Amino acid sequence: MAQIPTTRGNPQASEIAVQDALPLVGSSSREDGQTVLDTVDADIARLYEDKNWILHGGGIITFTGTQVQFSENLYLELSSDTTGSSPVIINLTTTTRSLPSDGTLFYVVIDRSTGTVSSSSAGGTSFPKVEAANKEAVLICKRRDDPSGLKRLYWRNGMAMDAGQSLRLGAAGGETSYARIFLNM
């Protein structure tokens, strides 16, 4: 790391150089302090953006006990943006996702700038490591069976579906009267 001048008072961020590669900043070798702080500030601002993500669409969503099926495209909408731009809507498609056992999950890694899914995974039991390349991994749902053995699927907001149940996001009335699934509440 660069030497901090001792002939003056406290150093300014622009007078400090970072040599180490930091997990969320990426390779910042020999970056000046202000550049590193600007990068970290942008990452922290993203936390505020992500408080307003919402799922919509999906048509009739069915949890079979080992799969979650969508009759229409499911969308992830990023309603807030630090630049004040229009919401980014990402198509998660209608693909059936396999959740074969207790603890398996369905998540996507998104590219906010292109409005696309970088990768999608279902059936695994671990979430990707948080680092610069995939810090925008979004949990959609996770299978967690209850102690009696009932197969249950939990959405990010805590809403649950039992095996054999179908619903429509945002439907009004009847047995499928679930409000929209807000991702961060």
N, C-alpha and C positions, 0 to 999 in steps of 0.2 A: 504494500500500500504506500502511496506517496507520503512524504513527510509533511506535516502540518507546520507552516511557518511559526516560529516562536518570537519573532520580532514585533508582531502586532497582537491585537486582542484576539477575540474568538475568530476562527476561520469562517469564511463564507462558504456556502455549498459549492460555489463555482471553483473554490480553491482546493477541493478534496477530490482525489481520484480513487475510484473503486476498481480493484484488480480482480476480485473474485466474481465468479459467475453465481448469481443468486437465483434460487428456484423460480420465483415469479417474474423476475426481471429479464431472465434469459442471460445471454453472454454479455456481460457489461464490463469486460476486461478493459481497464484503463479508461473508463468513462468518467467524465467529470461529475461531481456530486449533483449539480442541478439537473443534468440529463437523467440520472438515476431517480431523483426525487420526482421529476415530471412523469416518469414511467410508472412509479409506484402510485402517484396521485391518480393517474388514469385508471389503474387497477382498482383502487379504492372507490372511485366514482362509479365503476361498474357494479359495485354492490348495491348502489341505490337504483340503478337501472333494473337490476334483476328482481327487485321487490314487486314488480308489476308484470310478471309473466303469467300467461293464462293458456289453458288448453281449450280448444273448441273443435267442433266437428266430430268426426269419428263415426257418425251414424249410430246404428245400434251396436253397442259394445257388449260383448259376451265374454264372460270368464268361465271356461269349461272346467277349470280345476288344474289344468296343465298348460293352457294357452289363453291369451287374451286376443280376441278377434274384433276387427273393426269393419263395418259394412261400407263406410265411406272414409275418405282421407281425414286423418287427424292432424290438426294444426297446432303449432306452438307459436304464440304471439308475444313478441317482446314489445310491451306497450310504452316503455320509457327509454329514453336515449339521452346521454349527456350532451349531445349536439342539438337536441330539440327536434330531431327529424321525425318523420312519420313512423308508425310502428313497423317492425320487421316481422313478417309472417313466414314461418318455416313449415313446409309440408312434410309431415312425418309419414305419409302414405297410409295405405290400408293393409299393409303386410301383417299377417298373423304373427304374434310374438310368442315364443315358447317359454314357459316358466315351469319347468318340470318338477321342481321340488321346493320345499320350504327354504326361504332365504334367497331365492333367485330374484333377479331384478331386471327391469327394462329401463335403459337410459340412452340418451343421445349426447353426442359431442357436437356442438354447433359452431359454425363460422358466422358470427354476427355480421361481418362486413359483406359477405356474399348472400346471406339469408339462406344458407344450406346446412344440411347435416354432414359433418365431416366423417362421423362414424356412428353406428348404432349397434347396441348390444342387448340381447335378452338371453336369459338362461344362466348367466354367470352369477357368482355370489360376491364379487368384489367390484367396487367402483374404481375407475381409473385414478392413478396417481395425479394429484393436482400439481401441475407445472405449467410453464409458459405455453407449451404446445397444446394442452387440452384443459385449460382452466375453465372452459365453458361447458362442462359436462352437466347435464340436467337429468335428474332422476324423474322418471315418469311414474312408475309404480313398482311395487315390490310384493312378492308373495310371502306371506307370513301366516302359517297355519295356526289355528288356536289349539290349546292343549287337548281338546277332545279329538283332534285330527281333522276338523273341518278345514278344507282348503279355502284360504281367504286371500284376496288381493287388496293391498292398500295403495291408494293414490297418494301423491305427495302431500296433500292437505289433510290426510288421515281418513278420508272417506274409504269405506271398505265394500268389497263385493264378495259374496260367497260363491263357491263353485255352482255353476248352473244358472247364475243370475245374469240378466241382461239389463242394460240401461241406455239412455240417451243423455249425453251431457246437456245440461240446461233445459231439459224437458219440464213442462209444467203439468201438474196433476197426475193422478194414478200412482202405480207402484214405481214408476221410473222418474219420480219428481225430485231429481237431484239438482242442486244449483251447479253453476259452472265450477269446475275444479280449478281453484286458484293455487298456483304453485308455491307462492310464498305468502303466508298469512301472518 
